Amino acid sequence: MLKVTQPTPSHFGIYVTDVEKMVHFYTTVFGLKQTDRGVGKTFKAPLVFLSASPDQHHQLVIAGGRPPEATFSTVMQLSFAVPSIQHLRDLTAAATALGASKVLPLNHGNALSVYFADPEGNTVEIYLDMPFYITQPHGDPLDLTKDDETLMRETEAICRSDPTFMPIAQWQAQFANKTVQ
């Protein structure tokens, strides 16, 4: 059971055209596990519940019912945190092998990200948080062929050159003291 002290984003669902293809994509690329499946009583569509965590029954719901003539997804992005730069490389390769397209690696300063379109055109982000804060939006090209040490050094230099730079711990302390606006 997820423990929260206030409303906290926890999971999302997307409508898809080909349920099995999309379940295969997300379970293969991200290692998500199917927790349940069935036809919704309210939504009247096939639903597949996926999770990466035993603390959450589902973090992603794949729902049938997206019309084949839909020209674009209204989902801005589905974001997945990863534990290392190597995971960014490996997941990008796995995703493209299964039909992902429009790959865009970006250095946000506060995160290293790779964006791509899944096989049905939904934008997916895989990202690694950095120990820095700079005002967003920010996006420099990210070259994942460079070694990890070089990428970390370059990211810190990018951040320190920005007038809004601060260590992430300082930003987190300021966030904790913010009131609802």
Protein Blocks (a to p, Z undefined) as FASTA:
>chain_A
ZZdfbdcdfbdcdddfblmlmmmmmmmmnopacfbdcddfklopacddddfbfkbmbfbd
cdehiafklmbdfbfbacdddfbfklmmmmmmmmmmnopahiacddehjaccdddddfko
pacddddddfbdcdddddddddfkbcfklmmmmmmmmmmmpmkbccfklmmmmmmmpccZ
Z
